Amino acid sequence: MEKGAFAIKFESSMNSSNTKSRRPVPEVKTGLFSKQEGAEAIINNVRHVHSSILGLNDPCWKATEASFNGTILPYPWELSSPKVLLISQSQKRSECIEGLVASTQFGQKSQNRERLKLVTEELLSNSFYHAYKNQSKQDKYERLSNVTLAPGEEVKLSYAENRNGLHLVVEDQGGSLTFEDFRGCFSRCFFRTNKEFAFDEKHSGAGLGLYLIYGVTTHLSIQVEPGKKTRFSVWLAQTNQFDPDSFSFNFFEE
């Protein structure tokens, strides 16, 4: 294990009328490490990855730790009073993304703009083409086709910003994503060489989009209510605020 990082185990132990139960968390990774080392942890079945010079005193980690005992706390980067859009047609994605870029201060800077476009496109595409399943548990809507979602399947996009960055949330009403799906996507992006992981774009396939989201966001939190909802919540730091060694990833399944 690299210097400055360690893994620990927790078990859920508290419930009350003001808390919400979560499954026991088998392992987390905290300390100070790279995005690639964080990805390796995810491949090795770690659902909660926090890299910060503050270690266990990091406010983001404190929010994650509280959730293990059923207490739901917002992350410091999750902004209130967002603007909300509902999208039901896949062909409206580009229009939505361009509107998002044009209406935010974050999107006015070229480096920010490209990250915002990439993340929004990948999250919306995932919601349209992979969130909803048919009776055979296959994707209900064909990839790259023009899709009009059925009533009740609308994709919800929310965003808010401050001088430090932009908070983006994309929610679908399918709730079909599992951690094994996510971990499998990451596994396809890497190959093992001399006990190290190297990025494999040629064979990454469908996993590339989710890995790119992980790569360009500072914080990524995924909450899944199976059969009901998947919520991607991301924080995109301003270019001058971006620290590649300060990030978090969390995957919650209700």
Residue pairs with C-beta under 8 A, 6 or more apart in sequence:
1 7
2 31
2 33
2 37
4 31
4 32
4 33
5 29
5 30
5 31
5 32
5 33
5 37
5 51
6 29
6 30
6 31
7 27
7 28
7 29
7 30
7 41
7 46
8 27
8 28
8 30
9 25
9 26
9 27
9 28
10 24
10 25
10 28
10 65
10 68
11 24
11 25
11 68
12 21
12 22
12 23
12 24
12 25
12 68
12 69
12 70
13 69
14 69
14 70
14 71
15 21
15 70
16 70
18 71
19 69
19 70
19 71
19 72
20 70
20 71
20 72
21 70
22 67
22 68
22 70
22 252
22 254
23 253
24 68
25 47
25 48
25 68
26 45
26 47
27 45
27 46
27 47
27 48
28 46
28 47
28 48
28 49
28 50
28 64
29 38
29 41
29 46
29 48
29 49
29 50
30 50
30 51
30 52
30 55
30 56
30 58
30 61
31 51
31 55
32 51
32 52
32 53
32 55
32 245
33 51
33 245
34 51
34 244
34 245
35 51
35 214
35 215
35 244
35 247
36 197
36 199
38 49
38 51
38 214
38 247
38 249
39 186
39 189
39 190
39 197
39 211
39 214
40 190
40 197
41 49
42 49
42 182
42 183
42 186
42 249
43 183
43 186
43 187
43 190
43 197
45 183
47 179
47 250
47 251
47 252
48 64
48 249
48 250
48 251
49 247
49 248
49 249
49 250
50 58
50 60
50 61
50 64
50 247
50 248
51 245
51 246
51 247
51 248
52 58
52 60
52 61
52 246
52 248
53 245
53 246
54 61
55 61
59 75
59 76
60 75
60 76
60 77
60 219
60 248
61 248
62 73
63 73
63 74
63 75
63 76
64 248
64 250
66 72
66 73
67 73
67 252
75 219
75 221
75 233
75 235
75 248
77 165
77 167
77 218
77 219
77 235
78 167
78 233
78 235
79 160
79 161
79 162
79 167
80 160
81 160
82 158
82 159
82 160
82 167
82 169
83 103
83 158
83 159
83 160
84 156
84 157
84 158
85 96
85 156
85 157
85 158
86 154
86 155
86 156
86 157
87 93
87 96
87 124
87 154
87 155
87 156
87 157
88 148
88 149
88 153
88 154
88 155
89 146
89 147
89 148
89 149
90 124
90 125
90 128
90 129
90 141
90 145
90 146
90 147
90 148
91 146
93 121
93 124
93 125
93 128
96 120
96 124
96 157
97 116
97 117
97 120
97 121
97 124
100 107
100 116
100 120
100 157
100 159
101 107
101 113
101 116
101 117
104 116
104 159
104 161
104 166
105 161
106 112
106 116
106 161
106 165
106 166
106 236
106 238
107 113
107 116
107 166
109 238
109 239
111 239
112 166
112 236
112 238
112 239
115 216
115 217
115 236
116 166
116 168
116 236
118 212
118 213
118 216
119 168
119 212
119 213
119 216
119 217
119 234
119 236
120 157
120 168
120 170
122 209
122 210
122 212
122 213
123 168
123 170
123 213
123 232
123 234
124 155
124 157
124 170
125 209
126 170
126 172
126 209
126 210
126 232
127 155
127 170
127 171
127 172
127 174
127 230
128 141
128 147
128 149
128 155
129 139
129 141
129 142
129 143
129 144
129 147
130 139
130 176
130 177
131 155
131 172
131 173
131 174
131 175
131 176
131 177
131 230
132 139
132 140
132 141
132 149
132 153
132 172
132 174
132 176
133 139
133 140
133 174
133 176
134 140
141 147
141 149
149 155
152 173
153 172
153 173
153 174
154 173
155 170
155 171
155 172
156 169
156 170
156 171
156 172
157 168
157 169
157 170
157 171
158 168
158 169
158 170
158 171
159 166
159 167
159 168
159 169
160 166
160 167
161 167
163 238
164 237
164 238
164 241
165 218
165 235
165 236
165 237
165 238
165 241
166 235
166 236
167 233
167 234
167 235
167 236
168 233
168 234
168 235
168 236
169 231
169 232
169 233
169 234
170 231
170 232
171 229
171 230
171 231
171 232
172 229
172 230
173 228
173 229
174 227
174 229
174 230
175 224
175 225
175 226
175 227
175 228
175 229
175 230
176 226
176 227
176 230
177 222
177 224
177 230
178 224
178 226
178 253
179 251
179 253
182 210
182 222
182 251
184 207
185 206
185 207
185 210
185 211
186 207
186 210
186 211
186 214
187 207
188 200
188 203
188 204
188 205
188 206
188 207
189 199
189 200
189 201
189 204
189 207
189 208
189 211
190 197
190 198
190 199
190 200
191 197
191 198
191 200
191 203
192 198
201 208
204 211
213 220
213 232
213 234
214 220
214 249
216 236
217 234
217 235
217 236
217 247
218 235
218 236
218 237
218 242
218 243
218 246
218 247
218 248
219 233
219 234
219 235
219 247
219 248
219 249
220 232
220 233
220 234
220 235
220 248
220 249
220 250
221 232
221 233
221 234
221 248
221 249
221 250
221 252
222 230
222 231
222 232
222 233
222 250
222 251
222 252
223 229
223 230
223 231
223 233
223 252
223 254
224 230
224 231
224 251
224 252
224 253
224 254
225 254
226 253
226 254
237 243
